[in-house]
Amino acid sequence: MRSSLFLHVVGLEARKRMAYRADFWIQAFGVFLAEIGLVWFLWQALFREAGTPVVAGWDLDSTVLYYVAVILVAKLVRGNDLDGDSVSNDIYEGSLSRYLIYPAPYLGLKYAQKLGALWPALVQFVLFGAVFPFFLAGGAFRPTIASVGMGLGSILVGNLLYFLMTWPLHGIAFWADNVWSLIVALRLTSGLLGGTMLPLSVFPDWSQPWLAALPFRHCFAEPVLALLGRTSPGAWLATTAIGLLWCAVFAAAGWAVFTRGRYRYTGVGI
């Protein structure tokens, strides 16, 4: 797929997402502040009941800072995974037909749409990520060029990995009437085992090897730890390589499902 076409699709989707600016800013501030407020009061109560200033390597300020980062990172990684403009909807409605005759790969077009839809989340990431960490960490948090670079690289890998994880699930729409529940299940499972609900260090010791073996941490926990400077360059290179390997695995699985499913596609819609 030509880079000019890819960037054109990204730009079109970004302009569409930013069409309703007032609604965007209301939701951006309202939802984000509500989430951070809930995290603050919940963990403040948990630390008070625990009677200790540190839990699994996190104090109260660093825990809230972790949640600020993971909320913003999750928006960039997941993107529009629950939106109606999805692969499965194209199959259900028969609109996949027009993509099949386009002189561009379908997967590349859908990924370009996903990246364009991230523009509102990117604005939130830059705005809130530049302000909140310094207040919540008491001024002790100082990002470096290395931590920001590693974090952004991990976000790119996590974004691609999450997109490719949904690819074979959407392909099941060639056989099933509805795959929305599978996408929701992936969101919940990846959130729990990937570090958006709890820092992974809070989980018991026996679960750590299993959490390390699963792909979900590469979507959320690893980008956050890199941004916060809790990952060394050597460890970051190793986890990034593993994340890219998982991308290849899910890309192959999605290609197999989609290639086989196209023989069942009729293009008539629902």
C-alpha positions, 0 to 999 in steps of 0.5 A: 500500500502506498504511503501517500494513500495510507496517510490520506486515509488517516487524515480523512478519518482524523478530520471526521473524528474531530468534526464535533469539537465541543462534544469531544472536549466535554467527554475528554475532560468529563470522563478523564477527570471522573476516572482519575477521581475514582482511582484516587479515592479508591486507592487512597482508601486501600492504602489507608486500610492496608496500613502501609505506604507501598503496595507491590512496589507502588506508593499512592502517588505512583499508583495514581500516576500509573493509572493516568498513564494507562488510561491515556495509553489504553485510548491510543492502543484500543482506538475504535475497537467497539465502533460500528466501522469495523471489519465484522460490520463490513461483512454483515452489511455487505460493504466489504465488497467495495473494499475487495475491488479497491486497488489497495489491501483491505487490512492496510485501509482498515488500519489507516482508519484506526490510526486516523480515529486515534487523533482525539485520543492523541490530543488527550495524551499530549494534553493530560500527559504533559500536565497531570504527572507533575502534580500527581507525583509531587514533582518527583517524576521527570520523564527523559528522552529515553523513557518517552522514546521507549514509551512511544515505541511500545505504544506503536507496537501495542496499537498494532498488536491489539488491532491484529488480535481483533482481526481474526475475531472479526473474521469469524463474522463470515460464519457467525451472526454476531462477534461483538461479544468476542470483541468485548471479551477481548477488551475485558480480558486484555484489560485485566491481564494487560495491566489496565485494571491493576498493575501486574506486580499486584498479582500473586507471584505464581501468576507472574510467569503466565502474565509474562507469557501472554500477549496482553502486557505488551498492549498496556503494561509495557508502554506504561512502564516504559513511559514511567522509566521503570524499564531498562533499554535492554529489557525494553528491546526484549519485550518489544521483540516479543510484542512484534513476534505476537504481532506476526502470530496474530497477523498469520491467524487473521490472514488464515481466517479471512482468506478462508472466510471470503469463500463464504462471503456473498456481499448481500448484507443483513 
